[in-house]
Amino acid sequence: MAKTLQAIAIGAKAETLLRLPSLYWEVIASVSGAVYLTDQNVELLWLTDRASAMHTRAILLPAIPLDVPEPGSSVESNGDLLRCEGFTLEWHRAVRWAPAWITDARAIGAGGLGQAIDAIERVLSKPSDRESTRDGGASSLFERQLAEAAGRLRRVSKKRGVLADLQAASGIVGLGQGLTPQGDDFLGGYLFTLHAMDAAGCLSLEVDWKSVTTWLDSVADRTNAISHCLLVDHAHGDACAPLAAFIHGALEDEGGARLSQLASEVAAIGASSGRSLLKGVQSACHMELASRETARHMLSVRRGETVARPARREVARVR
């Protein structure tokens, strides 16, 4: 007899997908702490027992069963249940989860973004023993490519726009190891931060998100289906709970101590995913601060004013 499980929480998007009639899912991957499912429309959701993996596509369980279905196995969605060979999952009593967001479109000051950068620097300056060991040559090449992309995306200009620099950084899509490669995680953190600022009405650049999605689709063959789906989600404003909480805290200017705690929770995601996400967030915050300063300087020039430019911020290089 199949074991019956009760979900603790369910993401808003997962709930919507599961309420569609007569939907069948297929297991596409089973990894430590998560089982990924896809349907005939190439939608994605996953079962997890880790709060750090909570997402609008996730269903949080007390524990992942030992007898998880193998890749290729079918999972039936019927009413408030998910059924597979090993277990039946009840999700109708689960808490519905969606990230909290800024409620008013106000101009967020530079303080919150600066404190977010500082919090990330503090976390990334601590060496991680969880990152996968890579071949020295491959590691060096990866770090160089990522650094070049990060530098380019920090210098996005209003004239050139975000899309042109994303296209120039296409080489990092699918770059690195893991179910979600580090290059994808970096881009995900970058895009999610820009989208969050845009939604809050505080992004200084205009971003054509439809064109960004089209670009992501054009590079889908560089990475795997799960990672590509998450990249698109990031560009649409969906992220895992720790990252959403960190960006929300930065935009609400919650303070350095709280942001350091939230950044640490992001860094703990996976072997390398969390740290790569934070590097993307860091680049987006740097870009936005530089864009604001450029706009302020240009306005002062048009007005004939003399404005002292701030001293260059020295950033510790993270190895």
C-alpha positions in Angstrom: 0.0 0.0 0.0 1.4 3.4 -1.0 2.4 5.7 1.9 0.4 8.9 2.3 2.4 12.1 2.8 1.1 15.5 3.9 2.8 18.6 2.3 3.8 21.4 4.7 3.8 24.2 2.2 3.1 24.6 -1.5 4.2 27.4 -3.9 1.6 29.5 -5.5 2.6 28.4 -9.1 2.7 24.8 -8.1 -0.8 25.0 -6.6 -2.1 26.6 -9.8 -0.5 23.9 -12.0 -1.8 21.1 -9.8 -5.3 22.4 -9.9 -5.4 21.9 -13.7 -7.7 18.9 -14.6 -6.3 15.5 -15.5 -2.7 16.5 -15.5 0.1 13.9 -15.7 3.6 14.6 -14.6 6.9 12.8 -15.3 9.9 12.6 -13.0 12.9 14.1 -14.8 15.4 14.2 -12.0 15.9 12.9 -8.4 18.7 14.6 -6.5 19.6 15.0 -2.9 16.6 16.7 -1.3 14.5 17.2 -4.4 12.4 15.3 -7.0 11.8 17.3 -10.2 8.6 16.8 -12.3 7.6 18.1 -15.7 4.4 17.9 -17.7 3.5 17.8 -21.4 3.7 21.6 -21.5 7.3 21.5 -20.2 6.2 23.1 -16.9 8.3 22.3 -13.9 7.7 21.7 -10.2 9.5 19.8 -7.5 9.1 18.1 -4.2 11.6 19.0 -1.5 12.2 18.7 2.2 14.5 21.7 2.4 13.1 25.2 3.3 16.0 26.7 1.2 14.4 25.2 -1.9 11.0 26.7 -1.3 9.8 28.5 -4.4 6.6 29.2 -6.2 7.1 25.9 -8.0 7.9 23.8 -4.9 6.1 21.5 -2.6 7.7 21.3 0.8 7.5 17.9 2.6 8.6 16.8 6.1 11.0 14.4 4.5 11.7 13.0 1.0 10.6 9.4 0.9 13.3 6.7 0.5 11.4 5.1 -2.3 11.3 8.1 -4.7 10.2 7.4 -8.2 12.9 6.9 -10.8 13.4 9.4 -13.7 10.8 8.6 -16.4 8.2 7.5 -13.9 4.7 9.0 -14.2 3.0 10.9 -11.4 -0.7 11.6 -11.6 -2.3 14.8 -10.4 -5.9 14.2 -9.2 -7.8 16.8 -7.2 -5.7 17.5 -4.1 -3.4 14.5 -4.5 -0.3 13.5 -6.3 0.0 9.8 -6.9 3.0 7.7 -7.9 4.1 4.1 -7.4 5.8 4.8 -4.1 3.5 7.2 -2.3 0.5 9.5 -2.4 1.0 13.2 -1.6 -1.8 15.3 -0.1 -1.2 19.0 -0.7 -4.6 20.7 -0.2 -3.9 21.4 3.5 -0.5 22.8 2.9 0.3 26.5 3.5 0.3 28.5 0.3 3.7 30.2 -0.2 4.6 33.3 -2.3 7.4 35.8 -1.6 6.7 39.1 0.1 7.3 42.2 -2.0 7.5 46.0 -1.8 4.0 47.3 -1.6 4.6 50.8 -2.9 6.6 51.9 -6.0 9.0 54.3 -4.2 12.5 55.3 -5.0 14.8 53.0 -2.9 17.8 54.9 -1.6 21.3 53.8 -2.2 21.7 52.7 1.4 19.9 49.4 1.0 21.9 48.5 -2.1 25.2 49.5 -0.5 24.4 47.4 2.6 23.5 44.5 0.4 26.9 44.7 -1.4 28.6 44.8 2.0 26.7 41.8 3.3 27.6 39.8 0.2 31.2 40.7 0.5 31.3 39.6 4.1 29.8 36.3 3.2 31.8 35.6 0.1 35.1 36.5 1.8 34.7 33.4 4.0 36.0 30.3 2.1 33.4 27.6 1.4 34.2 23.9 1.9 31.0 22.9 0.0 32.0 24.0 -3.5 32.9 21.2 -5.8 36.6 20.6 -6.5 37.4 21.4 -10.1 40.4 20.9 -12.3 42.8 23.8 -11.8 42.8 24.8 -15.5 39.1 24.5 -15.8 38.6 26.4 -12.6 40.8 29.2 -13.8 39.0 29.4 -17.1 35.6 29.4 -15.5 36.6 32.1 -13.0 38.0 34.3 -15.8 34.9 33.9 -17.9 32.6 34.7 -15.0 34.7 37.7 -13.9 34.6 39.1 -17.5 30.8 38.7 -17.6 30.4 40.2 -14.1 32.5 43.2 -15.1 30.5 43.7 -18.3 27.2 43.5 -16.6 28.3 45.9 -13.9 28.9 48.5 -16.6 25.5 48.3 -18.4 24.7 51.8 -19.8 21.4 53.4 -20.5 22.3 53.9 -24.1 23.4 50.3 -24.7 20.8 48.6 -22.4 20.8 45.4 -20.5 20.0 43.0 -23.4 23.2 43.8 -25.4 25.4 43.0 -22.4 23.5 39.8 -21.6 24.0 38.7 -25.2 27.7 39.5 -24.9 27.8 37.4 -21.8 26.1 34.4 -23.4 29.2 32.3 -22.9 28.5 31.8 -19.2 25.1 30.2 -19.7 25.5 26.5 -18.7 29.0 27.2 -17.5 30.2 25.2 -14.5 29.1 22.1 -12.6 25.9 21.1 -10.9 22.2 20.7 -11.7 22.1 24.5 -12.0 25.6 25.5 -13.3 27.3 28.4 -11.6 27.1 30.6 -14.7 23.3 30.2 -14.7 23.1 30.9 -11.0 25.1 34.1 -11.5 22.8 35.3 -14.2 19.7 34.2 -12.2 20.8 36.3 -9.2 21.5 39.3 -11.6 18.2 39.1 -13.4 16.1 38.5 -10.3 17.6 41.6 -8.6 17.0 43.8 -11.6 13.4 42.5 -11.9 12.8 43.1 -8.2 14.1 46.7 -8.4 12.0 47.3 -11.6 8.9 45.9 -9.9 9.5 48.2 -6.9 9.8 51.2 -9.3 13.5 52.0 -8.3 15.4 50.6 -11.3 17.1 53.5 -13.2 17.3 51.6 -16.5 14.4 50.4 -18.7 14.5 46.7 -19.3 12.5 45.0 -22.1 11.8 41.8 -20.2 10.0 40.2 -23.1 13.3 40.5 -25.1 15.3 39.1 -22.2 13.0 36.1 -22.1 13.4 35.7 -25.9 17.2 35.8 -25.4 17.0 33.2 -22.7 15.0 30.9 -25.0 17.7 31.4 -27.7 20.4 30.1 -25.4 18.3 27.3 -23.8 20.4 24.6 -25.6 23.5 25.7 -23.7 22.1 24.4 -20.4 19.7 21.8 -19.0 15.9 22.1 -18.9 15.7 22.6 -15.2 18.3 25.3 -15.0 16.8 27.1 -18.1 13.3 27.1 -16.4 14.8 28.7 -13.3 16.6 31.3 -15.3 13.4 32.3 -17.0 11.7 32.4 -13.6 14.4 34.7 -12.2 13.8 37.0 -15.2 10.0 36.9 -14.4 10.6 37.7 -10.7 10.4 34.2 -9.2 13.2 32.9 -7.0 13.8 30.6 -4.1 12.7 31.8 -0.6 16.2 32.8 0.7 17.1 34.9 -2.3 13.7 36.5 -2.4 14.0 37.4 1.3 17.5 38.9 0.9 16.5 41.1 -2.0 13.3 42.2 -0.2 15.4 43.0 2.8 17.8 45.1 0.7 15.0 47.1 -0.9 13.3 47.6 2.4 16.7 48.8 3.9 16.5 46.3 6.8 20.0 47.0 8.0 23.4 45.4 7.8 23.1 42.7 10.5 19.8 41.4 9.1 21.1 41.4 5.5 24.3 39.5 6.5 22.1 36.8 8.1 19.9 36.6 4.9 23.0 36.6 2.7 24.4 33.7 4.7 21.2 31.7 4.1 21.5 32.3 0.4 25.1 31.2 0.4 24.2 27.9 2.0 22.1 26.9 -1.0 23.7 23.8 -2.7 27.4 23.3 -3.1 27.9 26.5 -5.1 24.6 27.8 -6.2 24.0 30.2 -3.4 27.4 31.9 -3.6 27.0 32.2 -7.4 23.5 33.7 -6.9 25.0 36.3 -4.6 27.7 37.2 -7.1 25.0 38.0 -9.6 23.1 40.1 -7.0 26.3 41.9 -6.3 26.9 42.8 -9.9 23.3 44.0 -10.3 23.6 46.3 -7.2 26.9 47.7 -8.5 25.4 48.3 -11.9 22.3 50.1 -10.4 24.4 52.3 -8.1 26.8 53.2 -11.0 23.8 54.0 -13.3 22.3 56.3 -10.6 25.6 58.1 -10.2 26.0 58.5 -13.9 22.5 59.9 -14.2 23.1 62.3 -11.3 26.3 63.5 -12.9 24.8 64.0 -16.3 21.9 66.0 -14.7 24.4 68.2 -12.9 26.3 68.8 -16.2 23.1 69.9 -18.0 22.3 72.3 -15.1 25.9 73.7 -15.2 26.5 72.5 -11.6 29.8 71.2 -10.3 29.3 68.0 -8.3 32.1 66.3 -6.5 32.1 62.6 -7.5 32.4 60.2 -4.6 35.6 58.5 -3.8 36.0 55.2 -5.7 34.7 52.3 -3.6 37.3 49.6 -3.0 35.9 46.2 -3.2 37.7 43.2 -1.8 38.3 40.6 -4.4 36.8 37.3 -3.6 38.6 34.2 -4.6 
